[in-house]
Each structure stands twice: as C-alpha cells, then as structure tokens.
Amino acid sequence: MNGLSDVRLTLHSQELAAGQKERARNELRNAPSGLSRWGLLWHRLHTRKALLTLTTDQLKDVGLTREQALEEGLKPFWRI
C-alpha cells in the first residue's frame, strides 16, 4: 500500500470511531439526567425488568410488541 491509502484508512477509522461515540451519546439521552454510570446501569436493570411485566395493552400504549419488549427486557443491563 502507498502512503495515501494508509492515510485514508486512518481517517476512515477515525470517522467510524466518532460515529460510534455520537450514537452512544444519542442513546444515553433517553436516560434521566444526572445519573452516574452505576445509576444508569441500575436504571436500565429495573426498567428492563419492568418492561417484561407489562400487559399487552400497556405495551400497545408505549408502541411496542411483545417480541420487542422481550428483546429489550432480556438484554443485559450493561448493553445499550
């Protein structure tokens, strides 16, 4: 590879990393403000458990299907 290709790969990898950081920031915006990292994990754990207990009518009110609720509710709390 020539030097120009190496530069392009480096710049592309930096753009990808920046995009991942922006995506993570956008997903964290849904959490209550002022939470520490541990508070955020605790919040996810309890809201995901609560999601598993909702009835079909309650899920319909929030715009989720039972399958979507199960998928989100069964995610580990450390995963966004």
C-alpha positions in Angstrom: 0.0 0.0 0.0 1.2 3.5 -0.7 1.1 6.3 2.0 -2.0 7.8 0.7 -4.0 4.6 1.2 -2.7 4.4 4.8 -3.9 8.0 5.5 -7.3 7.2 4.0 -7.7 4.1 6.2 -6.6 6.1 9.3 -9.1 8.9 8.6 -11.9 6.4 7.8 -11.3 4.6 11.1 -11.4 7.9 13.0 -14.7 8.8 11.3 -16.1 5.4 12.3 -15.0 5.9 15.9 -16.5 9.4 16.0 -19.8 8.0 14.7 -19.9 5.3 17.4 -19.4 7.9 20.1 -22.2 10.1 18.7 -24.5 7.1 18.6 -23.8 6.2 22.2 -24.4 9.9 23.2 -27.8 9.8 21.4 -28.8 6.6 23.2 -27.8 7.9 26.6 -30.1 11.0 26.1 -33.1 8.8 26.9 -31.8 8.2 30.4 -32.6 10.6 33.2 -30.1 13.3 33.5 -27.6 13.5 36.4 -27.1 9.7 36.7 -23.7 8.3 37.4 -22.5 5.3 35.4 -23.7 3.0 38.2 -27.0 4.8 38.4 -27.5 4.4 34.7 -26.9 0.7 34.9 -29.3 0.4 37.8 -31.9 2.3 35.9 -31.5 0.1 32.9 -31.8 -3.1 35.0 -35.0 -2.0 36.7 -36.7 -0.5 33.7 -35.9 -3.6 31.6 -37.4 -5.9 34.3 -40.5 -3.7 34.5 -40.8 -3.9 30.7 -41.1 -7.7 31.0 -44.1 -7.3 33.4 -46.2 -5.0 31.2 -49.5 -6.3 29.8 -50.3 -6.3 26.1 -52.5 -3.2 26.4 -49.7 -1.4 28.3 -47.2 -2.4 25.6 -49.6 -1.1 22.9 -49.8 2.2 24.8 -46.0 2.7 24.5 -45.9 1.4 21.0 -44.1 -1.9 21.5 -45.0 -5.5 20.6 -44.5 -8.4 23.0 -41.5 -9.6 20.9 -39.8 -6.1 21.0 -40.4 -6.0 24.8 -38.9 -9.4 25.3 -35.9 -8.5 23.2 -35.2 -5.3 25.1 -36.2 -6.7 28.5 -33.8 -9.7 28.2 -30.8 -7.6 27.2 -28.1 -7.4 29.9 -28.2 -4.1 31.8 -24.7 -3.2 30.6 -25.7 -3.3 27.0 -27.2 -0.2 25.4 
